[in-house]
Amino acid sequence: MKIKSFWVKILIILFPVIAGGLVYFFRHELYYIGTLFPACPSYTYLHFLCPGCGNTRSVQHLLTGDIAESVRYNPVPLFGIIVGLLGYVELVAIVLNKPVIVIPRSKLFWKLIIFIFIFYFIIRNFIDIF
């Protein structure tokens, strides 16, 4: 894939700076919006932590810069951000005409990641890890 338009290249390179700036300046509003979500029905009624339980609190702690507490509630948002940043590095490398593969493409790697997350989501219902 070759990107020829100069302005598209500039937008691709500046996008995370603009997006990061918007998240930084509106982090208090984003934190507040997270408080408006209803409680998880599976936990409220069944006392069972679903894979999505803790995502809102995890993102709220990421917005305040508390990475350890974010991972404590749910590691998926941080993992998604890391994969997104690695994908962005690959995109910028394509824009600069120096393609590089940063995200592993191995099926075994992704199966292992999925297994780890499934194991974590099951175990956290039985053992208070943190």
Backbone atoms as SQL, in Angstrom:
CREATE TABLE atoms (id INTEGER PRIMARY KEY, chain TEXT, resi INTEGER, resn TEXT, atom TEXT, x REAL, y REAL, z REAL);
INSERT INTO atoms VALUES
  (1, 'A', 1, 'MET', 'N', 0.849, -1.168, 0.000),
  (2, 'A', 1, 'MET', 'CA', 0.000, 0.000, 0.000),
  (3, 'A', 1, 'MET', 'C', 0.898, 1.236, 0.000),
  (4, 'A', 2, 'LYS', 'N', 0.647, 2.114, -0.928),
  (5, 'A', 2, 'LYS', 'CA', 1.450, 3.321, -1.032),
  (6, 'A', 2, 'LYS', 'C', 0.519, 4.529, -0.966),
  (7, 'A', 3, 'ILE', 'N', 0.807, 5.433, -0.050),
  (8, 'A', 3, 'ILE', 'CA', 0.011, 6.647, 0.101),
  (9, 'A', 3, 'ILE', 'C', 0.756, 7.768, -0.596),
  (10, 'A', 4, 'LYS', 'N', 0.091, 8.396, -1.577),
  (11, 'A', 4, 'LYS', 'CA', 0.766, 9.414, -2.385),
  (12, 'A', 4, 'LYS', 'C', 0.424, 10.837, -1.968),
  (13, 'A', 5, 'SER', 'N', -0.778, 11.055, -1.460),
  (14, 'A', 5, 'SER', 'CA', -1.218, 12.404, -1.132),
  (15, 'A', 5, 'SER', 'C', -0.452, 12.963, 0.071),
  (16, 'A', 6, 'PHE', 'N', 0.121, 14.126, -0.104),
  (17, 'A', 6, 'PHE', 'CA', 0.879, 14.791, 0.952),
  (18, 'A', 6, 'PHE', 'C', -0.016, 15.097, 2.159),
  (19, 'A', 7, 'TRP', 'N', -1.223, 15.579, 1.927),
  (20, 'A', 7, 'TRP', 'CA', -2.120, 15.969, 3.015),
  (21, 'A', 7, 'TRP', 'C', -2.624, 14.760, 3.793),
  (22, 'A', 8, 'VAL', 'N', -2.831, 13.659, 3.116),
  (23, 'A', 8, 'VAL', 'CA', -3.232, 12.440, 3.820),
  (24, 'A', 8, 'VAL', 'C', -2.099, 11.980, 4.732),
  (25, 'A', 9, 'LYS', 'N', -0.870, 12.072, 4.246),
  (26, 'A', 9, 'LYS', 'CA', 0.276, 11.704, 5.074),
  (27, 'A', 9, 'LYS', 'C', 0.364, 12.585, 6.316),
  (28, 'A', 10, 'ILE', 'N', 0.170, 13.880, 6.132),
  (29, 'A', 10, 'ILE', 'CA', 0.217, 14.820, 7.264),
  (30, 'A', 10, 'ILE', 'C', -0.891, 14.499, 8.261),
  (31, 'A', 11, 'LEU', 'N', -2.103, 14.221, 7.773),
  (32, 'A', 11, 'LEU', 'CA', -3.222, 13.889, 8.669),
  (33, 'A', 11, 'LEU', 'C', -2.952, 12.602, 9.436),
  (34, 'A', 12, 'ILE', 'N', -2.385, 11.616, 8.761),
  (35, 'A', 12, 'ILE', 'CA', -2.078, 10.355, 9.432),
  (36, 'A', 12, 'ILE', 'C', -1.058, 10.574, 10.541),
  (37, 'A', 13, 'ILE', 'N', -0.059, 11.369, 10.277),
  (38, 'A', 13, 'ILE', 'CA', 0.987, 11.614, 11.274),
  (39, 'A', 13, 'ILE', 'C', 0.470, 12.474, 12.424),
  (40, 'A', 14, 'LEU', 'N', -0.393, 13.448, 12.142),
  (41, 'A', 14, 'LEU', 'CA', -0.884, 14.352, 13.186),
  (42, 'A', 14, 'LEU', 'C', -2.091, 13.820, 13.956),
  (43, 'A', 15, 'PHE', 'N', -2.760, 12.797, 13.428),
  (44, 'A', 15, 'PHE', 'CA', -3.981, 12.299, 14.065),
  (45, 'A', 15, 'PHE', 'C', -3.810, 11.966, 15.548),
  (46, 'A', 16, 'PRO', 'N', -2.795, 11.174, 15.950),
  (47, 'A', 16, 'PRO', 'CA', -2.701, 10.851, 17.381),
  (48, 'A', 16, 'PRO', 'C', -2.362, 12.063, 18.252),
  (49, 'A', 17, 'VAL', 'N', -1.661, 13.031, 17.691),
  (50, 'A', 17, 'VAL', 'CA', -1.362, 14.245, 18.458),
  (51, 'A', 17, 'VAL', 'C', -2.658, 15.009, 18.730),
  (52, 'A', 18, 'ILE', 'N', -3.478, 15.133, 17.697),
  (53, 'A', 18, 'ILE', 'CA', -4.767, 15.824, 17.848),
  (54, 'A', 18, 'ILE', 'C', -5.687, 15.043, 18.775),
  (55, 'A', 19, 'ALA', 'N', -5.800, 13.716, 18.546),
  (56, 'A', 19, 'ALA', 'CA', -6.672, 12.884, 19.377),
  (57, 'A', 19, 'ALA', 'C', -6.192, 12.869, 20.831),
  (58, 'A', 20, 'GLY', 'N', -4.895, 12.728, 21.030),
  (59, 'A', 20, 'GLY', 'CA', -4.347, 12.741, 22.387),
  (60, 'A', 20, 'GLY', 'C', -4.588, 14.073, 23.084),
  (61, 'A', 21, 'GLY', 'N', -4.437, 15.173, 22.334),
  (62, 'A', 21, 'GLY', 'CA', -4.705, 16.488, 22.903),
  (63, 'A', 21, 'GLY', 'C', -6.162, 16.647, 23.306),
  (64, 'A', 22, 'LEU', 'N', -7.066, 16.169, 22.470),
  (65, 'A', 22, 'LEU', 'CA', -8.493, 16.246, 22.803),
  (66, 'A', 22, 'LEU', 'C', -8.818, 15.411, 24.037),
  (67, 'A', 23, 'VAL', 'N', -8.259, 14.210, 24.116),
  (68, 'A', 23, 'VAL', 'CA', -8.491, 13.363, 25.286),
  (69, 'A', 23, 'VAL', 'C', -7.915, 14.033, 26.533),
  (70, 'A', 24, 'TYR', 'N', -6.723, 14.630, 26.405),
  (71, 'A', 24, 'TYR', 'CA', -6.109, 15.290, 27.555),
  (72, 'A', 24, 'TYR', 'C', -6.950, 16.478, 28.036),
  (73, 'A', 25, 'PHE', 'N', -7.388, 17.314, 27.126),
  (74, 'A', 25, 'PHE', 'CA', -8.135, 18.507, 27.529),
  (75, 'A', 25, 'PHE', 'C', -9.555, 18.195, 27.992),
  (76, 'A', 26, 'PHE', 'N', -10.124, 17.088, 27.535),
  (77, 'A', 26, 'PHE', 'CA', -11.483, 16.731, 27.928),
  (78, 'A', 26, 'PHE', 'C', -11.513, 15.507, 28.845),
  (79, 'A', 27, 'ARG', 'N', -10.386, 15.205, 29.498),
  (80, 'A', 27, 'ARG', 'CA', -10.324, 14.006, 30.325),
  (81, 'A', 27, 'ARG', 'C', -11.298, 14.046, 31.495),
  (82, 'A', 28, 'HIS', 'N', -11.546, 15.212, 32.076),
  (83, 'A', 28, 'HIS', 'CA', -12.487, 15.306, 33.196),
  (84, 'A', 28, 'HIS', 'C', -13.913, 15.041, 32.730),
  (85, 'A', 29, 'GLU', 'N', -14.246, 15.543, 31.552),
  (86, 'A', 29, 'GLU', 'CA', -15.573, 15.291, 30.995),
  (87, 'A', 29, 'GLU', 'C', -15.730, 13.812, 30.641),
  (88, 'A', 30, 'LEU', 'N', -14.681, 13.225, 30.071),
  (89, 'A', 30, 'LEU', 'CA', -14.733, 11.799, 29.736),
  (90, 'A', 30, 'LEU', 'C', -14.851, 10.955, 31.006),
  (91, 'A', 31, 'TYR', 'N', -14.140, 11.339, 32.054),
  (92, 'A', 31, 'TYR', 'CA', -14.239, 10.637, 33.328),
  (93, 'A', 31, 'TYR', 'C', -15.671, 10.713, 33.850),
  (94, 'A', 32, 'TYR', 'N', -16.270, 11.902, 33.772),
  (95, 'A', 32, 'TYR', 'CA', -17.643, 12.093, 34.249),
  (96, 'A', 32, 'TYR', 'C', -18.619, 11.237, 33.447),
  (97, 'A', 33, 'ILE', 'N', -18.451, 11.186, 32.135),
  (98, 'A', 33, 'ILE', 'CA', -19.344, 10.376, 31.303),
  (99, 'A', 33, 'ILE', 'C', -19.292, 8.918, 31.745),
  (100, 'A', 34, 'GLY', 'N', -18.125, 8.441, 32.149),
  (101, 'A', 34, 'GLY', 'CA', -17.996, 7.074, 32.632),
  (102, 'A', 34, 'GLY', 'C', -18.791, 6.797, 33.893),
  (103, 'A', 35, 'THR', 'N', -19.057, 7.827, 34.692),
  (104, 'A', 35, 'THR', 'CA', -19.844, 7.631, 35.916),
  (105, 'A', 35, 'THR', 'C', -21.331, 7.503, 35.623),
  (106, 'A', 36, 'LEU', 'N', -21.752, 7.837, 34.410),
  (107, 'A', 36, 'LEU', 'CA', -23.170, 7.783, 34.060),
  (108, 'A', 36, 'LEU', 'C', -23.628, 6.405, 33.580),
  (109, 'A', 37, 'PHE', 'N', -22.668, 5.507, 33.296),
  (110, 'A', 37, 'PHE', 'CA', -23.040, 4.179, 32.810),
  (111, 'A', 37, 'PHE', 'C', -23.679, 3.367, 33.926),
  (112, 'A', 38, 'PRO', 'N', -24.664, 2.534, 33.590),
  (113, 'A', 38, 'PRO', 'CA', -25.276, 1.690, 34.630),
  (114, 'A', 38, 'PRO', 'C', -24.318, 0.587, 35.068),
  (115, 'A', 39, 'ALA', 'N', -24.606, 0.014, 36.214),
  (116, 'A', 39, 'ALA', 'CA', -23.789, -1.092, 36.720),
  (117, 'A', 39, 'ALA', 'C', -23.976, -2.319, 35.824),
  (118, 'A', 40, 'CYS', 'N', -22.992, -3.186, 35.815),
  (119, 'A', 40, 'CYS', 'CA', -23.034, -4.401, 35.004),
  (120, 'A', 40, 'CYS', 'C', -24.141, -5.324, 35.515),
  (121, 'A', 41, 'PRO', 'N', -25.069, -5.717, 34.652),
  (122, 'A', 41, 'PRO', 'CA', -26.163, -6.588, 35.101),
  (123, 'A', 41, 'PRO', 'C', -25.681, -7.960, 35.583),
  (124, 'A', 42, 'SER', 'N', -24.652, -8.512, 34.938),
  (125, 'A', 42, 'SER', 'CA', -24.194, -9.841, 35.359),
  (126, 'A', 42, 'SER', 'C', -23.612, -9.796, 36.770),
  (127, 'A', 43, 'TYR', 'N', -22.960, -8.694, 37.107),
  (128, 'A', 43, 'TYR', 'CA', -22.411, -8.594, 38.457),
  (129, 'A', 43, 'TYR', 'C', -23.490, -8.184, 39.458),
  (130, 'A', 44, 'THR', 'N', -24.383, -7.295, 39.045),
  (131, 'A', 44, 'THR', 'CA', -25.431, -6.810, 39.933),
  (132, 'A', 44, 'THR', 'C', -26.364, -7.938, 40.356),
  (133, 'A', 45, 'TYR', 'N', -26.774, -8.775, 39.404),
  (134, 'A', 45, 'TYR', 'CA', -27.776, -9.794, 39.698),
  (135, 'A', 45, 'TYR', 'C', -27.186, -11.178, 39.964),
  (136, 'A', 46, 'LEU', 'N', -26.076, -11.510, 39.337),
  (137, 'A', 46, 'LEU', 'CA', -25.515, -12.853, 39.466),
  (138, 'A', 46, 'LEU', 'C', -24.223, -12.892, 40.278),
  (139, 'A', 47, 'HIS', 'N', -23.681, -11.733, 40.598),
  (140, 'A', 47, 'HIS', 'CA', -22.396, -11.620, 41.295),
  (141, 'A', 47, 'HIS', 'C', -21.302, -12.375, 40.549),
  (142, 'A', 48, 'PHE', 'N', -21.295, -12.184, 39.230),
  (143, 'A', 48, 'PHE', 'CA', -20.359, -12.830, 38.327),
  (144, 'A', 48, 'PHE', 'C', -19.696, -11.746, 37.481),
  (145, 'A', 49, 'LEU', 'N', -18.372, -11.694, 37.487),
  (146, 'A', 49, 'LEU', 'CA', -17.649, -10.695, 36.701),
  (147, 'A', 49, 'LEU', 'C', -17.571, -11.138, 35.241),
  (148, 'A', 50, 'CYS', 'N', -18.216, -10.404, 34.362),
  (149, 'A', 50, 'CYS', 'CA', -18.151, -10.715, 32.930),
  (150, 'A', 50, 'CYS', 'C', -16.831, -10.157, 32.372),
  (151, 'A', 51, 'PRO', 'N', -16.454, -10.509, 31.136),
  (152, 'A', 51, 'PRO', 'CA', -15.202, -9.980, 30.572),
  (153, 'A', 51, 'PRO', 'C', -15.167, -8.457, 30.471),
  (154, 'A', 52, 'GLY', 'N', -16.323, -7.823, 30.420),
  (155, 'A', 52, 'GLY', 'CA', -16.352, -6.362, 30.319),
  (156, 'A', 52, 'GLY', 'C', -16.356, -5.651, 31.657),
  (157, 'A', 53, 'CYS', 'N', -16.539, -6.392, 32.737),
  (158, 'A', 53, 'CYS', 'CA', -16.587, -5.765, 34.061),
  (159, 'A', 53, 'CYS', 'C', -15.252, -5.080, 34.367),
  (160, 'A', 54, 'GLY', 'N', -15.344, -3.847, 34.771),
  (161, 'A', 54, 'GLY', 'CA', -14.158, -3.084, 35.125),
  (162, 'A', 54, 'GLY', 'C', -13.602, -2.241, 33.992),
  (163, 'A', 55, 'ASN', 'N', -14.145, -2.370, 32.776),
  (164, 'A', 55, 'ASN', 'CA', -13.627, -1.578, 31.660),
  (165, 'A', 55, 'ASN', 'C', -13.775, -0.082, 31.900),
  (166, 'A', 56, 'THR', 'N', -14.924, 0.345, 32.399),
  (167, 'A', 56, 'THR', 'CA', -15.144, 1.777, 32.614),
  (168, 'A', 56, 'THR', 'C', -14.168, 2.311, 33.656),
  (169, 'A', 57, 'ARG', 'N', -14.049, 1.615, 34.784),
  (170, 'A', 57, 'ARG', 'CA', -13.111, 2.063, 35.821),
  (171, 'A', 57, 'ARG', 'C', -11.676, 1.996, 35.325),
  (172, 'A', 58, 'SER', 'N', -11.380, 0.996, 34.494),
  (173, 'A', 58, 'SER', 'CA', -10.038, 0.874, 33.926),
  (174, 'A', 58, 'SER', 'C', -9.711, 2.091, 33.068),
  (175, 'A', 59, 'VAL', 'N', -10.639, 2.475, 32.212),
  (176, 'A', 59, 'VAL', 'CA', -10.427, 3.648, 31.351),
  (177, 'A', 59, 'VAL', 'C', -10.352, 4.918, 32.193),
  (178, 'A', 60, 'GLN', 'N', -11.182, 5.022, 33.232),
  (179, 'A', 60, 'GLN', 'CA', -11.118, 6.195, 34.098),
  (180, 'A', 60, 'GLN', 'C', -9.739, 6.314, 34.751),
  (181, 'A', 61, 'HIS', 'N', -9.180, 5.222, 35.182),
  (182, 'A', 61, 'HIS', 'CA', -7.845, 5.274, 35.795),
  (183, 'A', 61, 'HIS', 'C', -6.773, 5.571, 34.755),
  (184, 'A', 62, 'LEU', 'N', -6.975, 5.104, 33.521),
  (185, 'A', 62, 'LEU', 'CA', -6.040, 5.480, 32.458),
  (186, 'A', 62, 'LEU', 'C', -6.090, 6.987, 32.215),
  (187, 'A', 63, 'LEU', 'N', -7.285, 7.567, 32.273),
  (188, 'A', 63, 'LEU', 'CA', -7.424, 9.009, 32.061),
  (189, 'A', 63, 'LEU', 'C', -6.737, 9.816, 33.159),
  (190, 'A', 64, 'THR', 'N', -6.638, 9.245, 34.361),
  (191, 'A', 64, 'THR', 'CA', -5.959, 9.953, 35.443),
  (192, 'A', 64, 'THR', 'C', -4.479, 9.589, 35.515),
  (193, 'A', 65, 'GLY', 'N', -4.038, 8.653, 34.656),
  (194, 'A', 65, 'GLY', 'CA', -2.624, 8.289, 34.616),
  (195, 'A', 65, 'GLY', 'C', -2.234, 7.157, 35.544),
  (196, 'A', 66, 'ASP', 'N', -3.204, 6.522, 36.188),
  (197, 'A', 66, 'ASP', 'CA', -2.917, 5.429, 37.125),
  (198, 'A', 66, 'ASP', 'C', -2.992, 4.090, 36.391),
  (199, 'A', 67, 'ILE', 'N', -1.886, 3.702, 35.776),
  (200, 'A', 67, 'ILE', 'CA', -1.860, 2.503, 34.930),
  (201, 'A', 67, 'ILE', 'C', -2.022, 1.233, 35.763),
  (202, 'A', 68, 'ALA', 'N', -1.385, 1.152, 36.916),
  (203, 'A', 68, 'ALA', 'CA', -1.474, -0.055, 37.745),
  (204, 'A', 68, 'ALA', 'C', -2.916, -0.316, 38.176),
  (205, 'A', 69, 'GLU', 'N', -3.606, 0.711, 38.601),
  (206, 'A', 69, 'GLU', 'CA', -5.004, 0.560, 39.017),
  (207, 'A', 69, 'GLU', 'C', -5.883, 0.229, 37.819),
  (208, 'A', 70, 'SER', 'N', -5.551, 0.765, 36.663),
  (209, 'A', 70, 'SER', 'CA', -6.288, 0.460, 35.444),
  (210, 'A', 70, 'SER', 'C', -6.202, -1.028, 35.122),
  (211, 'A', 71, 'VAL', 'N', -5.010, -1.584, 35.180),
  (212, 'A', 71, 'VAL', 'CA', -4.821, -3.012, 34.902),
  (213, 'A', 71, 'VAL', 'C', -5.503, -3.856, 35.965),
  (214, 'A', 72, 'ARG', 'N', -5.556, -3.363, 37.189),
  (215, 'A', 72, 'ARG', 'CA', -6.213, -4.088, 38.281),
  (216, 'A', 72, 'ARG', 'C', -7.689, -4.305, 37.962),
  (217, 'A', 73, 'TYR', 'N', -8.345, -3.291, 37.430),
  (218, 'A', 73, 'TYR', 'CA', -9.769, -3.416, 37.118),
  (219, 'A', 73, 'TYR', 'C', -10.013, -4.251, 35.860),
  (220, 'A', 74, 'ASN', 'N', -9.251, -4.026, 34.809),
  (221, 'A', 74, 'ASN', 'CA', -9.388, -4.814, 33.590),
  (222, 'A', 74, 'ASN', 'C', -8.229, -4.454, 32.657),
  (223, 'A', 75, 'PRO', 'N', -7.446, -5.442, 32.218),
  (224, 'A', 75, 'PRO', 'CA', -6.284, -5.149, 31.382),
  (225, 'A', 75, 'PRO', 'C', -6.615, -4.908, 29.909),
  (226, 'A', 76, 'VAL', 'N', -7.828, -5.183, 29.480),
  (227, 'A', 76, 'VAL', 'CA', -8.169, -5.104, 28.058),
  (228, 'A', 76, 'VAL', 'C', -8.024, -3.687, 27.479),
  (229, 'A', 77, 'PRO', 'N', -8.502, -2.620, 28.145),
  (230, 'A', 77, 'PRO', 'CA', -8.319, -1.290, 27.547),
  (231, 'A', 77, 'PRO', 'C', -6.849, -0.922, 27.326),
  (232, 'A', 78, 'LEU', 'N', -5.989, -1.223, 28.277),
  (233, 'A', 78, 'LEU', 'CA', -4.570, -0.919, 28.099),
  (234, 'A', 78, 'LEU', 'C', -3.984, -1.751, 26.964),
  (235, 'A', 79, 'PHE', 'N', -4.359, -3.026, 26.893),
  (236, 'A', 79, 'PHE', 'CA', -3.891, -3.885, 25.808),
  (237, 'A', 79, 'PHE', 'C', -4.350, -3.328, 24.464),
  (238, 'A', 80, 'GLY', 'N', -5.601, -2.872, 24.393),
  (239, 'A', 80, 'GLY', 'CA', -6.113, -2.280, 23.154),
  (240, 'A', 80, 'GLY', 'C', -5.346, -1.030, 22.753),
  (241, 'A', 81, 'ILE', 'N', -4.996, -0.212, 23.729),
  (242, 'A', 81, 'ILE', 'CA', -4.218, 0.995, 23.436),
  (243, 'A', 81, 'ILE', 'C', -2.828, 0.626, 22.920),
  (244, 'A', 82, 'ILE', 'N', -2.213, -0.363, 23.536),
  (245, 'A', 82, 'ILE', 'CA', -0.875, -0.784, 23.098),
  (246, 'A', 82, 'ILE', 'C', -0.922, -1.324, 21.672),
  (247, 'A', 83, 'VAL', 'N', -1.899, -2.183, 21.376),
  (248, 'A', 83, 'VAL', 'CA', -2.027, -2.723, 20.015),
  (249, 'A', 83, 'VAL', 'C', -2.326, -1.595, 19.027),
  (250, 'A', 84, 'GLY', 'N', -3.163, -0.638, 19.433),
  (251, 'A', 84, 'GLY', 'CA', -3.456, 0.508, 18.566),
  (252, 'A', 84, 'GLY', 'C', -2.219, 1.338, 18.273),
  (253, 'A', 85, 'LEU', 'N', -1.395, 1.572, 19.285),
  (254, 'A', 85, 'LEU', 'CA', -0.159, 2.332, 19.077),
  (255, 'A', 85, 'LEU', 'C', 0.814, 1.585, 18.173),
  (256, 'A', 86, 'LEU', 'N', 0.910, 0.263, 18.347),
  (257, 'A', 86, 'LEU', 'CA', 1.780, -0.518, 17.473),
  (258, 'A', 86, 'LEU', 'C', 1.267, -0.490, 16.026),
  (259, 'A', 87, 'GLY', 'N', -0.048, -0.550, 15.860),
  (260, 'A', 87, 'GLY', 'CA', -0.621, -0.429, 14.520),
  (261, 'A', 87, 'GLY', 'C', -0.345, 0.936, 13.918),
  (262, 'A', 88, 'TYR', 'N', -0.380, 1.964, 14.749),
  (263, 'A', 88, 'TYR', 'CA', -0.072, 3.313, 14.269),
  (264, 'A', 88, 'TYR', 'C', 1.392, 3.407, 13.824),
  (265, 'A', 89, 'VAL', 'N', 2.293, 2.760, 14.566),
  (266, 'A', 89, 'VAL', 'CA', 3.707, 2.750, 14.172),
  (267, 'A', 89, 'VAL', 'C', 3.849, 2.111, 12.791),
  (268, 'A', 90, 'GLU', 'N', 3.133, 1.014, 12.563),
  (269, 'A', 90, 'GLU', 'CA', 3.176, 0.373, 11.245),
  (270, 'A', 90, 'GLU', 'C', 2.634, 1.304, 10.161),
  (271, 'A', 91, 'LEU', 'N', 1.550, 2.023, 10.465),
  (272, 'A', 91, 'LEU', 'CA', 0.967, 2.945, 9.493),
  (273, 'A', 91, 'LEU', 'C', 1.921, 4.084, 9.157),
  (274, 'A', 92, 'VAL', 'N', 2.566, 4.648, 10.161),
  (275, 'A', 92, 'VAL', 'CA', 3.525, 5.727, 9.913),
  (276, 'A', 92, 'VAL', 'C', 4.701, 5.211, 9.094),
  (277, 'A', 93, 'ALA', 'N', 5.130, 3.989, 9.358),
  (278, 'A', 93, 'ALA', 'CA', 6.226, 3.410, 8.572),
  (279, 'A', 93, 'ALA', 'C', 5.812, 3.267, 7.109),
  (280, 'A', 94, 'ILE', 'N', 4.560, 2.910, 6.862),
  (281, 'A', 94, 'ILE', 'CA', 4.065, 2.831, 5.484),
  (282, 'A', 94, 'ILE', 'C', 4.046, 4.207, 4.846),
  (283, 'A', 95, 'VAL', 'N', 3.591, 5.212, 5.603),
  (284, 'A', 95, 'VAL', 'CA', 3.559, 6.587, 5.090),
  (285, 'A', 95, 'VAL', 'C', 4.963, 7.057, 4.724),
  (286, 'A', 96, 'LEU', 'N', 5.960, 6.664, 5.495),
  (287, 'A', 96, 'LEU', 'CA', 7.340, 7.069, 5.241),
  (288, 'A', 96, 'LEU', 'C', 8.057, 6.138, 4.261),
  (289, 'A', 97, 'ASN', 'N', 7.297, 5.244, 3.634),
  (290, 'A', 97, 'ASN', 'CA', 7.809, 4.292, 2.642),
  (291, 'A', 97, 'ASN', 'C', 8.890, 3.364, 3.203),
  (292, 'A', 98, 'LYS', 'N', 8.764, 3.019, 4.476),
  (293, 'A', 98, 'LYS', 'CA', 9.672, 2.060, 5.108),
  (294, 'A', 98, 'LYS', 'C', 8.828, 1.070, 5.905),
  (295, 'A', 99, 'PRO', 'N', 8.032, 0.234, 5.200),
  (296, 'A', 99, 'PRO', 'CA', 7.127, -0.679, 5.906),
  (297, 'A', 99, 'PRO', 'C', 7.852, -1.581, 6.897),
  (298, 'A', 100, 'VAL', 'N', 7.241, -1.754, 8.040),
  (299, 'A', 100, 'VAL', 'CA', 7.787, -2.601, 9.090),
  (300, 'A', 100, 'VAL', 'C', 6.610, -3.319, 9.758),
  (301, 'A', 101, 'ILE', 'N', 6.844, -4.539, 10.215),
  (302, 'A', 101, 'ILE', 'CA', 5.810, -5.283, 10.923),
  (303, 'A', 101, 'ILE', 'C', 6.150, -5.256, 12.406),
  (304, 'A', 102, 'VAL', 'N', 5.286, -4.651, 13.192),
  (305, 'A', 102, 'VAL', 'CA', 5.505, -4.533, 14.629),
  (306, 'A', 102, 'VAL', 'C', 4.550, -5.450, 15.387),
  (307, 'A', 103, 'ILE', 'N', 3.313, -5.552, 14.909),
  (308, 'A', 103, 'ILE', 'CA', 2.316, -6.411, 15.551),
  (309, 'A', 103, 'ILE', 'C', 2.519, -7.837, 15.039),
  (310, 'A', 104, 'PRO', 'N', 2.674, -8.791, 15.942),
  (311, 'A', 104, 'PRO', 'CA', 2.850, -10.180, 15.500),
  (312, 'A', 104, 'PRO', 'C', 1.660, -10.660, 14.682),
  (313, 'A', 105, 'ARG', 'N', 1.930, -11.384, 13.609),
  (314, 'A', 105, 'ARG', 'CA', 0.874, -11.901, 12.742),
  (315, 'A', 105, 'ARG', 'C', 0.653, -13.400, 12.947),
  (316, 'A', 106, 'SER', 'N', 1.370, -14.001, 13.853),
  (317, 'A', 106, 'SER', 'CA', 1.294, -15.433, 14.095),
  (318, 'A', 106, 'SER', 'C', -0.039, -15.801, 14.747),
  (319, 'A', 107, 'LYS', 'N', -0.692, -16.805, 14.205),
  (320, 'A', 107, 'LYS', 'CA', -1.949, -17.282, 14.799),
  (321, 'A', 107, 'LYS', 'C', -1.699, -17.832, 16.198),
  (322, 'A', 108, 'LEU', 'N', -0.566, -18.478, 16.389),
  (323, 'A', 108, 'LEU', 'CA', -0.225, -19.021, 17.703),
  (324, 'A', 108, 'LEU', 'C', -0.135, -17.911, 18.747),
  (325, 'A', 109, 'PHE', 'N', 0.475, -16.780, 18.391),
  (326, 'A', 109, 'PHE', 'CA', 0.589, -15.647, 19.320),
  (327, 'A', 109, 'PHE', 'C', -0.790, -15.156, 19.743),
  (328, 'A', 110, 'TRP', 'N', -1.684, -14.961, 18.797),
  (329, 'A', 110, 'TRP', 'CA', -3.015, -14.441, 19.113),
  (330, 'A', 110, 'TRP', 'C', -3.865, -15.465, 19.852),
  (331, 'A', 111, 'LYS', 'N', -3.672, -16.749, 19.547),
  (332, 'A', 111, 'LYS', 'CA', -4.373, -17.782, 20.312),
  (333, 'A', 111, 'LYS', 'C', -3.897, -17.774, 21.758),
  (334, 'A', 112, 'LEU', 'N', -2.608, -17.565, 21.963),
  (335, 'A', 112, 'LEU', 'CA', -2.060, -17.488, 23.318),
  (336, 'A', 112, 'LEU', 'C', -2.622, -16.275, 24.060),
  (337, 'A', 113, 'ILE', 'N', -2.694, -15.140, 23.399),
  (338, 'A', 113, 'ILE', 'CA', -3.270, -13.932, 24.015),
  (339, 'A', 113, 'ILE', 'C', -4.727, -14.181, 24.406),
  (340, 'A', 114, 'ILE', 'N', -5.504, -14.775, 23.506),
  (341, 'A', 114, 'ILE', 'CA', -6.913, -15.062, 23.793),
  (342, 'A', 114, 'ILE', 'C', -7.016, -16.037, 24.965),
  (343, 'A', 115, 'PHE', 'N', -6.172, -17.067, 24.983),
  (344, 'A', 115, 'PHE', 'CA', -6.181, -18.029, 26.087),
  (345, 'A', 115, 'PHE', 'C', -5.874, -17.333, 27.416),
  (346, 'A', 116, 'ILE', 'N', -4.882, -16.458, 27.424),
  (347, 'A', 116, 'ILE', 'CA', -4.521, -15.741, 28.659),
  (348, 'A', 116, 'ILE', 'C', -5.681, -14.901, 29.151),
  (349, 'A', 117, 'PHE', 'N', -6.350, -14.172, 28.239),
  (350, 'A', 117, 'PHE', 'CA', -7.492, -13.352, 28.648),
  (351, 'A', 117, 'PHE', 'C', -8.646, -14.210, 29.149),
  (352, 'A', 118, 'ILE', 'N', -8.954, -15.309, 28.462),
  (353, 'A', 118, 'ILE', 'CA', -10.037, -16.187, 28.914),
  (354, 'A', 118, 'ILE', 'C', -9.705, -16.762, 30.289),
  (355, 'A', 119, 'PHE', 'N', -8.471, -17.219, 30.466),
  (356, 'A', 119, 'PHE', 'CA', -8.034, -17.749, 31.755),
  (357, 'A', 119, 'PHE', 'C', -8.176, -16.685, 32.838),
  (358, 'A', 120, 'TYR', 'N', -7.742, -15.471, 32.540),
  (359, 'A', 120, 'TYR', 'CA', -7.844, -14.370, 33.506),
  (360, 'A', 120, 'TYR', 'C', -9.301, -14.088, 33.864),
  (361, 'A', 121, 'PHE', 'N', -10.187, -14.044, 32.858),
  (362, 'A', 121, 'PHE', 'CA', -11.582, -13.713, 33.115),
  (363, 'A', 121, 'PHE', 'C', -12.288, -14.806, 33.920),
  (364, 'A', 122, 'ILE', 'N', -11.851, -16.043, 33.786),
  (365, 'A', 122, 'ILE', 'CA', -12.437, -17.120, 34.591),
  (366, 'A', 122, 'ILE', 'C', -11.875, -17.081, 36.006),
  (367, 'A', 123, 'ILE', 'N', -10.556, -16.988, 36.118),
  (368, 'A', 123, 'ILE', 'CA', -9.896, -17.019, 37.418),
  (369, 'A', 123, 'ILE', 'C', -10.325, -15.850, 38.319),
  (370, 'A', 124, 'ARG', 'N', -10.525, -14.684, 37.741),
  (371, 'A', 124, 'ARG', 'CA', -10.829, -13.527, 38.590),
  (372, 'A', 124, 'ARG', 'C', -12.180, -13.646, 39.273),
  (373, 'A', 125, 'ASN', 'N', -13.035, -14.585, 38.847),
  (374, 'A', 125, 'ASN', 'CA', -14.302, -14.823, 39.529),
  (375, 'A', 125, 'ASN', 'C', -14.139, -15.714, 40.743),
  (376, 'A', 126, 'PHE', 'N', -13.025, -16.436, 40.837),
  (377, 'A', 126, 'PHE', 'CA', -12.830, -17.362, 41.929),
  (378, 'A', 126, 'PHE', 'C', -11.733, -16.954, 42.905),
  (379, 'A', 127, 'ILE', 'N', -10.763, -16.204, 42.408),
  (380, 'A', 127, 'ILE', 'CA', -9.632, -15.796, 43.236),
  (381, 'A', 127, 'ILE', 'C', -9.534, -14.269, 43.184),
  (382, 'A', 128, 'ASP', 'N', -9.465, -13.660, 44.359),
  (383, 'A', 128, 'ASP', 'CA', -9.280, -12.214, 44.425),
  (384, 'A', 128, 'ASP', 'C', -7.799, -11.938, 44.211),
  (385, 'A', 129, 'ILE', 'N', -7.430, -11.721, 42.925),
  (386, 'A', 129, 'ILE', 'CA', -6.018, -11.576, 42.556),
  (387, 'A', 129, 'ILE', 'C', -5.426, -10.299, 43.139),
  (388, 'A', 130, 'PHE', 'N', -6.185, -9.226, 43.107),
  (389, 'A', 130, 'PHE', 'CA', -5.651, -7.940, 43.566),
  (390, 'A', 130, 'PHE', 'C', -6.326, -7.539, 44.830);
